[in-house]
Amino acid sequence: MTTDATLWGLEERFWTDGAESARSMTAKNAVFVFPYPAGILSGDTIWREKDVAQRWQSIVISERFVSRKGDIAVLAYRVSAERGGEPIYEALCTSTYLRDDETWLRLSHQQTPLV
C-alpha cells in the first residue's frame, strides 16, 4: 500500500470507526478545530465533545489533495457525511499527520462546513 493510500485509509477510519480507534490514531498533543459551538479542542477535550466522539455511518471524500514533506503530511478534501436522522454534513477539511517510528499520527484536524 502506498503512503497516500495509508493516509487516506486513516482519514476515512477517523470518520467512521469508533472514538477509541480515532484516539489511537491521534497524537496526544493534537489540536482540532470544529464549527461553533465545539471550537478549538486539544488533548482529552477532543474526545469529550459529543460531535467528535459520535461516528458517521457513511462518508464520501472528494477533491483530495496531499502534500508531504519528510515525516509530515497534510490532507485536504471535501467530505459528505451521514449519520442516523441528521441532515447530510458537508465540509472542507484538512488533517495534518506526523510519521513517528513508521506510525502516522494525526496532529491536527479542521472542518469548515459548507452552507
C-alpha positions, 0 to 999 in steps of 0.5 A: 500500500502506498503512503497516500493510500495509508493516509487516506485509509486513516482519514476515512477510519477517523470518520467512521470507526469508533472514538477509541480507534480515532484516539489511537490514531491521534497524537496526544498533543493534537489540536482540532478545530470544529464549527461553533459551538465545539471550537478549538479542542486539544488533548482529552477535550477532543474526545469529550465533545459529543460531535467528535466522539459520535461516528458517521455511518457513511462518508464520501471524500472528494477533491483530495489533495496531499502534500508531504514533506519528510515525516509530515503530511497534510490532507485536504478534501471535501467530505459528505457525511451521514449519520442516523436522522441528521441532515447530510454534513458537508465540509472542507477539511484538512488533517495534518499527520506526523510519521513517528517510528513508521506510525502516522499520527494525526496532529491536527484536524479542521472542518469548515462546513459548507452552507 
